[in-house]
Amino acid sequence: MESVCDRPSTLLSMAQITRDEVAHVARLARLLLTDEEIDTFTEQLGKVLDHARDVEALDVGDVPPTAHPYPLVNVVRPDEEVPCLDREAVLAAAPDTEDGRFRVPPVLGEAP
């Protein structure tokens, strides 16, 4: 099976992005950019592509594929049965109860 590392480099052979290419992509995305914005984005996208070239140039042939850079472990505590609150004590502390339940004002208007 072919690995990404075995494929010929595409970013390394790409020329720097041009102002016309940025304007073309902006048109495709239906973005109305000023000349100043096109110049700004051309410079910024060029820096992004430069960084991508730097990353692509790294020798990662001996680095195994990973889903996360750090080992993850479940930090949630195990479920343990513990005594719960006394129902009558909790209802006694409530501002209003009805038929052994909390009574609250209607949220979506009057009750039917």
C-alpha positions as CSV (number, residue, x, y, z in Angstrom):
1,M,0.0,0.0,0.0
2,E,1.3,3.4,-1.0
3,S,2.0,5.8,1.9
4,V,1.7,9.6,1.7
5,C,5.5,9.7,2.3
6,D,6.1,7.6,-0.8
7,R,4.2,9.9,-3.1
8,P,6.0,12.6,-5.1
9,S,6.0,15.9,-3.4
10,T,3.4,18.3,-4.6
11,L,3.9,21.3,-2.3
12,L,7.6,21.4,-2.8
13,S,7.3,21.7,-6.6
14,M,4.5,24.3,-6.4
15,A,5.4,27.8,-7.2
16,Q,4.6,30.6,-4.7
17,I,0.9,31.7,-4.9
18,T,0.3,34.7,-7.1
19,R,-1.9,37.7,-6.6
20,D,-4.0,36.5,-9.6
21,E,-4.5,33.1,-8.0
22,V,-5.8,34.7,-4.8
23,A,-8.1,37.0,-6.8
24,H,-9.4,33.9,-8.8
25,V,-10.1,31.9,-5.6
26,A,-11.8,34.9,-4.1
27,R,-14.0,35.2,-7.2
28,L,-14.8,31.5,-7.0
29,A,-15.8,31.9,-3.3
30,R,-17.9,35.0,-4.3
31,L,-15.8,37.2,-2.1
32,L,-15.4,40.9,-3.1
33,L,-11.9,41.8,-2.1
34,T,-10.2,45.1,-2.4
35,D,-6.8,45.4,-4.0
36,E,-5.3,45.9,-0.5
37,E,-7.0,42.7,0.8
38,I,-5.8,40.7,-2.2
39,D,-2.2,41.9,-1.5
40,T,-2.6,41.0,2.2
41,F,-4.0,37.6,1.6
42,T,-1.4,36.8,-1.1
43,E,1.3,37.5,1.5
44,Q,-0.5,35.5,4.2
45,L,-1.3,32.5,2.0
46,G,2.3,32.5,0.8
47,K,3.5,32.2,4.4
48,V,1.1,29.4,5.0
49,L,2.4,27.6,1.9
50,D,6.0,28.2,3.0
51,H,5.2,26.6,6.3
52,A,3.4,23.6,4.6
53,R,6.6,23.2,2.5
54,D,8.7,23.1,5.7
55,V,6.4,20.5,7.3
56,E,6.4,18.4,4.1
57,A,10.2,18.5,4.0
58,L,10.5,16.8,7.4
59,D,11.7,13.2,7.4
60,V,8.8,11.3,9.1
61,G,9.4,7.9,7.5
62,D,10.1,6.4,10.9
63,V,7.3,8.1,12.7
64,P,4.3,5.9,13.2
65,P,0.9,7.3,12.3
66,T,-1.0,8.6,15.4
67,A,-4.4,9.9,16.1
68,H,-3.2,12.1,19.0
69,P,0.3,13.3,20.0
70,Y,-0.1,12.2,23.6
71,P,-1.3,8.9,25.1
72,L,-4.9,9.4,26.3
73,V,-6.4,7.6,29.2
74,N,-9.9,7.7,30.6
75,V,-9.8,10.1,33.6
76,V,-13.4,9.6,34.6
77,R,-13.8,7.8,38.0
78,P,-15.6,4.5,38.1
79,D,-19.3,4.4,38.9
80,E,-19.7,3.6,42.6
81,E,-23.1,3.2,44.3
82,V,-23.4,5.6,47.2
83,P,-26.3,6.6,49.4
84,C,-28.5,9.2,47.8
85,L,-30.3,12.1,49.3
86,D,-33.5,11.4,51.3
87,R,-36.4,12.3,49.0
88,E,-38.6,13.8,51.8
89,A,-35.7,16.0,53.0
90,V,-35.1,17.3,49.5
91,L,-38.7,18.0,48.8
92,A,-39.1,19.7,52.2
93,A,-36.3,22.1,51.2
94,A,-38.0,23.0,47.9
95,P,-39.9,26.3,47.5
96,D,-43.0,24.4,46.2
97,T,-44.0,20.8,45.8
98,E,-47.0,18.9,44.5
99,D,-47.8,15.1,44.7
100,G,-44.2,14.3,45.8
101,R,-42.6,16.3,43.0
102,F,-41.0,19.7,42.6
103,R,-43.6,22.3,41.4
104,V,-42.2,24.8,39.0
105,P,-43.8,27.6,36.9
106,P,-44.8,26.7,33.4
107,V,-42.0,27.3,30.9
108,L,-43.9,27.5,27.6
109,G,-47.0,29.2,28.8
110,E,-50.1,27.9,30.7
111,A,-50.6,24.3,31.4
112,P,-53.4,22.6,29.3
